[in-house]
Amino acid sequence: MTDLTPSQTALIAQLRALCGHANVLTHADPGADLSPWEQDWRKRVKGRALAVVRPGNTQDVAAVVKACAAASTSIVPQGGNTGLVVGGVPNGSGTQIVLSMTRMNAVRAIDPANLTITVEAGCVLQNLQTAAENAGFLFPLSLGAEGSCTIGGNLGTNAGGTQVVRYGNTRELCLGLEVVTAQGEVWHGLTGLRKDNTGYDLRNLMIGSEGTLGIITAATMKLYPLPAAQLTAWAAVPSMEAAVQLLGLAHQRLGPGLTGFEVMGQFALSLVDKHYPQLRVPLWQATPWCVLLENSDSESESHARGQFEALLEAALEAGCVTDAVVAENLTQAKGLWHIRETITLAQVQEGLNIKHDISIPVSRIPAFVAETDALLEREVPGVRLVDFGHLGDGNLHYNVQAPEGADEKAFLRDFEDQVNTLVFDQVLKFKGSISAEHGVGELKVGKLPLYKDPTALAMMRAVKKAMDPQNIMNPGRVLA
């Protein structure tokens, strides 16, 4: 550790005494490779940590935070490191501690009568889903990274996913939190209460704060009864207006049974067909848009199928659907969902692109897409638009691919800021948000003052200063 200051060397020794030598990793360790914690998932940024600390329990986390606060050393909390806005990796200074929560992965308790499950922050989302299912319940949060993302990260970014239309974002699924504050104190808030009207809602303050106010160490989450049947349909629609019309029909016909409603543009699906032809994408060649619907029924499969068939028949009559297929079994349903989840991977195969995670009121999405598509095609000739996302809750992944054959790195260098400004200006015009479910992180921190209400920003800064006066909790993220 010859490159470290005496105070940094002393801090690392203290952290090793607290968490165990093997759970504090530094670049000076023989054969050390800290890149899994220093490289963001999209490979946009690679930082350098002073150390990676892996606490084993909440008391460890509190002791680590106290030590770092005393040393004025900033902390970057990290879950599965699947974030998309560079919010969970260190900067390049070599002075920050990465606090990896992956050792804290236990399911602490399931309360069947209260319909809750309490888990530690490092619990992988898929493991939480499995624990709930094994107990006879549903935990509905579902997203592409569920095999590696953690519930702490999901809460820190208020993740969304494919079932928000019925169950809400992660925020709506959480009843209580255990949090270590910036001073190293523990807030024991793991209540399973659905009603608690005793002051400020600290839980909701922490959710979506991206580790800038405190460190979530555990959470009590809602459970739901397992559905008796879950059916999936894939429909071709002639326009985005027709997709919104179909969504309205689905709400009318399926009610709370509508648990998924995804829209996918033709070019997005063409990338899946090009790079993953074995997936056999249905219907995409003859229609500008496809919709993926899910119906979760509490009665029976025959009841669910009857509802679906009645919905699609009404949609065909109304002209908002031109063709459709209903999955005959679970394998087919998983195959259809796999096509949807593979769009992101197909984009990676196609090359570098500019990503936007935006939300717009559902009623305004058709106009937004038509107008913004036209503006981009005019300003950046040859640009290719990868439109897809969670239409049921107004969240679009509105991504911009370089023109075919273009130098992708040069495209990002020359056009990324211009494209972002154009898209975000349009989002503001249509009264939307520049981040629907990915968070702000570092990538959007400079844009937030341009598109967030100034009074809201002032309130956020006041909260940050009050709760983290030393600015040691994930500095430079969310607020500049």
C-alpha positions in Angstrom: 0.0 0.0 0.0 2.9 2.3 -0.7 0.8 4.7 -2.8 -1.6 5.3 0.1 -1.5 8.1 2.7 -1.0 7.1 6.3 -4.6 7.9 7.1 -5.8 5.7 4.2 -3.6 2.8 5.3 -5.0 3.2 8.9 -8.6 3.2 7.6 -8.0 0.0 5.6 -6.5 -1.7 8.6 -9.5 -0.5 10.7 -12.0 -1.9 8.1 -10.2 -5.2 8.0 -10.4 -5.4 11.8 -14.1 -4.8 11.5 -15.1 -7.0 8.6 -12.2 -9.5 8.3 -9.1 -9.3 6.1 -10.6 -11.3 3.3 -13.6 -9.0 3.0 -11.6 -5.8 2.4 -10.0 -5.9 -1.0 -7.4 -3.4 -2.3 -5.3 -3.0 -5.4 -2.2 -3.8 -3.3 -3.4 -7.3 -2.5 -1.6 -10.1 -4.4 -3.5 -11.0 -7.6 -6.1 -8.4 -6.8 -8.7 -7.6 -9.6 -11.2 -5.0 -8.4 -12.7 -4.4 -11.9 -16.0 -6.3 -11.2 -16.7 -3.6 -8.6 -15.1 -0.6 -10.5 -16.6 -1.2 -14.0 -20.2 -0.2 -14.7 -22.5 -2.7 -16.4 -22.7 -0.7 -19.7 -18.9 -0.3 -19.7 -19.3 3.5 -20.0 -17.1 4.2 -17.0 -14.3 2.5 -15.0 -13.4 4.0 -11.7 -10.7 3.2 -9.1 -11.6 2.3 -5.5 -9.5 2.8 -2.4 -11.0 -0.6 -1.2 -13.9 -2.8 -1.7 -15.6 -3.7 1.6 -18.0 -6.6 1.9 -19.8 -6.4 5.3 -21.6 -9.5 6.6 -24.3 -7.8 8.7 -25.9 -4.5 9.6 -23.6 -3.9 12.5 -20.6 -4.3 10.2 -22.2 -1.7 7.8 -22.8 0.8 10.7 -19.2 0.3 11.9 -17.8 0.8 8.4 -19.8 4.0 7.9 -18.7 5.4 11.2 -15.0 4.7 10.4 -15.4 6.3 7.0 -17.2 9.3 8.4 -14.4 9.8 10.9 -11.8 9.6 8.1 -13.9 11.9 5.8 -13.9 9.1 3.2 -16.8 8.8 0.8 -18.8 5.5 0.3 -20.3 4.1 -2.8 -23.0 1.4 -2.0 -23.2 -1.3 -4.5 -25.6 -4.3 -5.0 -25.4 -6.4 -8.1 -23.7 -3.6 -10.2 -26.4 -3.9 -12.9 -27.2 -0.2 -12.9 -27.5 1.7 -16.2 -26.7 5.3 -15.1 -23.2 4.9 -13.5 -24.6 5.3 -9.9 -22.9 2.3 -8.2 -19.2 2.4 -9.2 -16.4 4.6 -7.7 -15.0 7.7 -9.4 -11.4 7.7 -10.7 -9.8 9.3 -7.6 -8.9 6.0 -5.8 -10.1 7.5 -2.6 -13.6 6.0 -2.3 -14.8 2.9 -0.5 -17.1 0.6 -2.5 -19.5 -1.0 0.0 -20.6 -4.3 -1.7 -23.8 -5.7 -0.1 -23.7 -9.1 -1.7 -22.7 -11.0 1.4 -25.9 -9.7 3.1 -28.2 -11.9 1.1 -30.4 -13.8 3.6 -34.2 -14.1 3.7 -34.8 -13.2 7.3 -38.5 -14.0 7.6 -41.8 -14.7 5.8 -45.0 -13.7 7.4 -47.8 -15.6 5.6 -50.7 -13.9 7.4 -49.3 -10.4 6.9 -48.3 -11.2 3.3 -44.7 -10.0 3.8 -41.2 -11.2 3.3 -38.1 -9.6 5.0 -34.8 -9.9 3.2 -31.4 -8.4 3.4 -30.3 -5.8 0.8 -27.9 -8.2 -1.0 -30.6 -10.8 -1.7 -30.7 -11.4 -5.5 -34.1 -10.5 -6.9 -34.6 -14.0 -8.4 -33.8 -15.6 -5.1 -36.4 -13.4 -3.4 -39.0 -14.5 -6.1 -38.1 -18.1 -5.6 -38.4 -17.9 -1.8 -41.8 -16.3 -2.1 -43.0 -19.0 -4.6 -41.7 -21.8 -2.4 -43.8 -20.4 0.4 -46.9 -20.3 -2.0 -46.8 -16.6 -2.8 -45.9 -14.2 -5.6 -43.3 -11.4 -5.4 -44.2 -9.5 -8.6 -41.1 -7.3 -9.3 -39.6 -8.7 -12.5 -36.9 -7.2 -14.8 -34.2 -8.4 -17.2 -31.4 -8.3 -14.6 -33.3 -10.3 -12.0 -30.7 -13.1 -11.9 -28.0 -10.7 -10.6 -29.6 -7.5 -9.4 -30.3 -7.2 -5.7 -33.3 -5.9 -3.8 -31.2 -3.1 -2.2 -30.2 -1.8 -5.6 -33.9 -2.2 -6.8 -35.0 -0.1 -3.8 -32.1 2.4 -4.2 -33.2 3.1 -7.8 -36.9 2.4 -7.4 -36.7 -0.1 -10.2 -39.7 -0.8 -12.3 -39.8 -3.7 -14.7 -42.6 -5.5 -16.6 -45.4 -5.7 -14.0 -45.6 -2.1 -12.8 -49.0 -1.7 -14.6 -50.5 -3.9 -11.9 -48.2 -3.9 -8.9 -46.3 -0.6 -9.1 -42.6 0.1 -8.9 -40.4 -1.3 -6.1 -41.5 1.6 -3.9 -45.1 0.3 -3.9 -43.9 -3.1 -2.9 -42.0 -2.0 0.2 -43.5 -1.7 3.6 -40.4 -1.2 5.8 -36.6 -0.6 5.7 -33.6 -1.0 7.8 -31.1 1.7 7.0 -27.7 2.8 8.2 -27.5 6.6 8.2 -24.5 8.7 7.1 -23.5 9.0 10.8 -23.4 5.2 11.2 -26.6 4.9 13.1 -29.2 2.2 12.4 -32.8 3.0 11.6 -34.9 0.0 12.6 -37.8 0.5 10.3 -38.7 -3.1 9.2 -42.3 -2.7 10.0 -44.8 -4.7 8.0 -47.5 -2.1 8.6 -49.7 -0.9 5.8 -50.9 2.0 7.8 -48.5 4.2 9.9 -49.4 7.8 10.0 -46.8 9.1 12.5 -44.9 11.7 10.6 -42.6 12.0 7.6 -42.4 8.9 5.4 -38.7 8.1 5.8 -39.1 4.9 3.8 -40.1 6.6 0.7 -37.4 9.2 1.2 -34.7 6.4 1.1 -36.3 4.6 -1.8 -35.0 6.0 -5.1 -32.2 8.0 -3.3 -29.5 5.9 -5.0 -27.4 5.6 -1.8 -27.0 9.3 -1.4 -28.9 9.6 2.0 -28.1 6.3 3.7 -27.5 2.6 3.1 -30.4 0.2 2.9 -29.5 -3.0 4.7 -32.8 -4.9 4.7 -36.4 -4.5 3.6 -39.9 -5.8 4.3 -41.7 -6.4 1.0 -45.3 -7.2 0.1 -46.3 -10.6 -1.1 -49.4 -11.6 -3.2 -51.3 -14.9 -3.7 -50.0 -16.9 -6.6 -52.3 -16.5 -9.6 -54.3 -19.6 -10.6 -53.3 -19.0 -14.2 -51.0 -16.7 -16.2 -51.5 -16.3 -19.9 -49.4 -14.3 -22.4 -50.5 -13.0 -25.8 -48.5 -11.3 -28.6 -50.4 -8.9 -30.8 -49.6 -6.9 -34.0 -50.9 -3.4 -33.9 -51.0 -0.9 -36.8 -49.8 2.2 -34.9 -48.9 3.5 -31.5 -52.3 5.0 -31.2 -53.7 1.5 -31.7 -51.5 0.2 -29.0 -52.8 2.8 -26.6 -56.4 1.9 -27.7 -55.6 -1.8 -27.0 -54.3 -0.8 -23.5 -57.6 0.8 -22.7 -59.5 -2.2 -23.9 -57.3 -4.5 -21.8 -58.0 -2.4 -18.7 -61.7 -2.6 -19.3 -61.8 -6.4 -20.1 -59.1 -7.7 -17.7 -59.2 -5.2 -14.9 -56.5 -6.0 -12.3 -55.7 -9.2 -14.2 -53.7 -7.1 -16.6 -50.2 -7.6 -15.2 -48.0 -6.8 -18.3 -48.3 -4.6 -21.3 -45.2 -4.1 -23.4 -44.8 -2.3 -26.7 -42.0 -3.1 -29.3 -41.2 -1.3 -32.5 -40.5 -3.1 -35.7 -36.8 -2.1 -35.8 -36.3 -3.2 -32.2 -37.7 -6.6 -33.1 -35.7 -6.8 -36.3 -32.5 -6.6 -34.3 -33.6 -9.6 -32.2 -34.5 -11.5 -35.5 -31.1 -10.5 -36.9 -28.9 -11.4 -33.9 -31.0 -14.2 -32.3 -32.8 -15.8 -35.2 -33.4 -19.0 -33.1 -36.0 -17.0 -31.1 -38.4 -16.8 -34.1 -40.0 -13.5 -33.5 -43.7 -13.6 -34.4 -45.6 -11.2 -36.6 -43.0 -8.4 -36.7 -42.4 -8.2 -40.4 -45.9 -7.1 -41.4 -46.6 -4.5 -38.7 -44.9 -1.4 -37.3 -45.6 -2.4 -33.6 -46.1 -5.4 -31.5 -47.6 -5.6 -28.1 -47.0 -8.3 -25.4 -49.8 -8.7 -22.9 -50.0 -10.8 -19.7 -53.3 -11.8 -17.9 -53.0 -13.1 -14.4 -56.2 -14.8 -13.3 -57.3 -15.8 -9.8 -59.9 -18.3 -11.0 -58.6 -20.7 -13.6 -56.8 -21.0 -16.9 -60.1 -21.5 -18.8 -61.4 -18.3 -17.4 -58.2 -16.4 -18.2 -58.2 -17.8 -21.8 -61.8 -16.8 -22.3 -61.1 -13.3 -21.1 -58.1 -13.0 -23.4 -60.0 -14.3 -26.4 -62.8 -11.9 -25.8 -60.4 -9.0 -25.5 -58.5 -9.9 -28.7 -61.8 -10.4 -30.6 -63.0 -6.9 -29.5 -59.6 -5.5 -30.5 -59.7 -7.1 -33.9 -63.2 -5.7 -34.4 -62.1 -2.2 -33.3 -59.1 -2.4 -35.7 -56.4 -1.8 -33.1 -55.1 -5.4 -33.5 -54.4 -6.9 -36.9 -53.2 -10.3 -35.8 -52.4 -12.1 -32.5 -51.2 -15.3 -30.9 -51.9 -16.6 -27.4 -49.2 -18.8 -25.8 -50.5 -22.4 -25.4 -48.3 -23.2 -22.5 -45.7 -21.8 -20.1 -42.8 -22.7 -22.4 -44.3 -20.6 -25.2 -45.1 -17.7 -22.8 -41.5 -17.7 -21.5 -40.3 -17.7 -25.1 -42.4 -14.6 -25.9 -41.1 -12.8 -22.8 -37.6 -13.8 -23.7 -37.9 -12.1 -27.1 -38.9 -8.9 -25.3 -36.0 -9.1 -22.8 -33.5 -9.9 -25.6 -34.0 -6.5 -27.3 -31.4 -4.9 -25.1 -28.9 -7.7 -25.8 -29.6 -7.4 -29.6 -28.8 -3.7 -29.3 -25.5 -4.5 -27.8 -24.8 -6.9 -30.7 -25.7 -4.2 -33.2 -23.3 -1.7 -31.6 -23.1 1.3 -29.4 -26.3 3.3 -28.9 -27.7 6.2 -27.0 -30.2 5.0 -24.3 -33.1 6.9 -22.9 -35.3 5.7 -20.0 -38.2 8.1 -20.1 -41.8 8.3 -18.9 -44.7 10.2 -20.7 -48.4 10.3 -19.8 -49.8 7.3 -21.8 -52.3 9.5 -23.7 -49.4 11.6 -25.1 -47.0 8.8 -26.1 -48.3 8.5 -29.7 -47.7 12.2 -30.4 -44.4 12.2 -28.5 -43.1 9.2 -30.6 -44.3 10.6 -33.9 -42.9 14.1 -33.3 -39.6 13.0 -31.7 -38.9 10.3 -34.4 -39.3 13.0 -37.1 -37.1 15.5 -35.3 -34.3 12.9 -34.9 -34.5 11.7 -38.4 -34.2 15.3 -39.6 -31.3 16.3 -37.4 -29.4 13.0 -37.6 -30.0 11.5 -41.1 -29.9 7.7 -41.2 -30.4 7.4 -37.4 -32.2 4.2 -36.3 -34.8 4.3 -33.5 -35.1 1.4 -31.1 -38.5 2.1 -29.4 -39.8 -0.4 -26.8 -40.9 -0.5 -23.3 -43.6 -0.6 -20.6 -46.5 1.2 -22.3 -48.8 0.1 -19.6 -47.2 2.5 -17.2 -46.0 5.1 -19.7 -42.3 4.1 -19.6 -40.4 4.0 -22.9 -36.9 2.8 -23.6 -36.4 5.3 -26.4 -33.0 4.3 -27.8 -31.0 5.8 -30.7 -28.8 3.5 -32.8 -26.1 4.9 -35.1 -26.7 4.9 -38.8 -25.9 1.6 -40.4 -22.2 1.4 -41.3 -21.3 4.5 -39.2 -18.4 4.7 -36.9 -20.2 4.1 -33.6 -17.7 5.8 -31.3 -17.6 8.8 -33.5 -21.4 8.8 -33.5 -21.6 8.9 -29.7 -18.8 11.5 -29.6 -20.4 13.8 -32.2 -24.2 13.3 -31.5 -24.9 12.0 -28.0 -25.3 15.4 -26.3 -27.3 16.8 -29.2 -29.6 13.7 -29.2 -30.0 13.7 -25.4 -30.9 17.4 -25.5 -33.4 16.9 -28.3 -35.1 13.9 -26.6 -35.1 15.5 -23.1 -36.6 18.8 -24.5 -39.3 16.7 -26.0 -39.9 14.9 -22.7 -40.3 18.2 -21.0 -42.6 19.5 -23.7 -44.9 16.4 -23.2 -44.7 16.7 -19.4 -42.7 13.6 -18.8 -39.6 12.6 -16.8 -36.0 12.0 -18.2 -35.7 9.0 -15.9 -38.5 6.5 -15.4 -36.9 3.6 -13.7 -33.1 3.6 -14.1 -32.3 6.5 -11.8 -30.1 9.6 -12.3 -26.7 8.3 -11.2 -23.8 10.2 -12.7 -24.9 10.1 -16.3 -27.9 12.4 -15.9 -26.8 14.4 -12.9 -25.8 17.3 -15.1 -29.1 17.2 -17.0 -31.4 17.2 -13.9 -31.2 20.9 -13.2 -32.4 21.6 -16.7 -35.5 19.4 -16.5 -36.4 19.3 -12.8 -38.5 21.9 -11.0 -36.1 24.2 -9.3 -38.1 24.2 -6.0 -38.0 20.4 -6.0 -34.2 20.5 -6.5 -33.8 23.0 -3.6 -35.8 20.7 -1.4 -33.7 17.7 -2.4 -30.5 19.6 -1.7 -31.8 20.6 1.7 -32.6 17.0 2.6 -29.2 15.8 1.4 -27.4 18.5 3.5 -29.4 17.7 6.6 -28.9 13.9 6.3 -25.4 13.8 4.9 -23.7 17.0 5.9 -20.2 15.6 5.2 -21.3 14.5 1.7 -19.8 11.1 2.0 -22.8 9.0 0.7 -22.3 8.4 -3.0 -21.3 12.0 -3.8 -21.8 13.3 -7.3 -24.8 11.1 -7.9 -28.4 12.4 -8.2 -27.3 15.9 -7.1 -24.2 17.6 -8.5 
